[in-house]
Amino acid sequence: KQEVTQIPAALSVPEGENLVLNCSFTDSAIYNLQWFRQDPGKGLTSLLLIQSSQREQTSGRLNASLDKSSGRSTLYIAASQPGDSATYLCAVLYSGGGADGLTFGKGTHLIIQP
Amino acid sequence: GAGVSQSPSNKVTEKGKDVELRCDPISGHTALYWYRQSLGQGLEFLIYFQGNSAPDKSGLPSDRFSAERTGGSVSTLTIQRTQQEDSAVYLCASSLLAGDLYEQYFGPGTRLTVT
């Protein structure tokens, strides 16, 4: 069974700092990995999708990497801003058979201090 | 364009009653997904549709849960004889097609409270 773990569970940093969020998964048989952000009381906003054949994706101040063989992904946020405060969720689409939906980690709750 | 919409946004029901949750995907998206987010379990996948068919229903928590999709568009998730453990936020997502190339876009969710 695929399991996704995110470290740290919570993170608080001053505005302007660069930071890294970590995600690991137990089974490397994945189609893709997606990073989302969730604001309190809201749905999920897709940030980046990395296909299994790719190593990284970039969007603005965000860069996500994927090392499928070691079962790891990182989300790098450059020059953090208070508006980046949210819960960040990592999810994988498993290719090993069975369910066809995303398997999520429990998220990293990020606070950027002004 | 319009994103994924869900209704109602909030639902409070008494234990034992049936509830129906609705999801309207992004126009043209053929794949539709239901997830549940609860404090103890995090986000868990329930069921997905490619067109009107759901290939695998094993993710549904119990036989009180059912889902259907008609016309390749709107989907409803029905929970019969609700229990307190059904209280959660139910999220719907859609993608252009199922598969590795396509991002899933999520709706705002329906918060279900069973009293």
Interface residues (C-beta under 8 A of the other chain):
Chain A: Y31 N32 Q34 F36 K42 G43 L44 T45 S46 L49 Q51 S52 L89 A91 L93 S95 G98 A99 D100 G101 L102 T103 F104 G105 K106 G107
Chain B: V4 Y33 Y35 G42 L43 E44 F45 L46 I47 Y48 P55 D56 S58 G59 L91 A93 A98 G99 D100 L101 E103 Q104 Y105 F106 G107 P108 G109
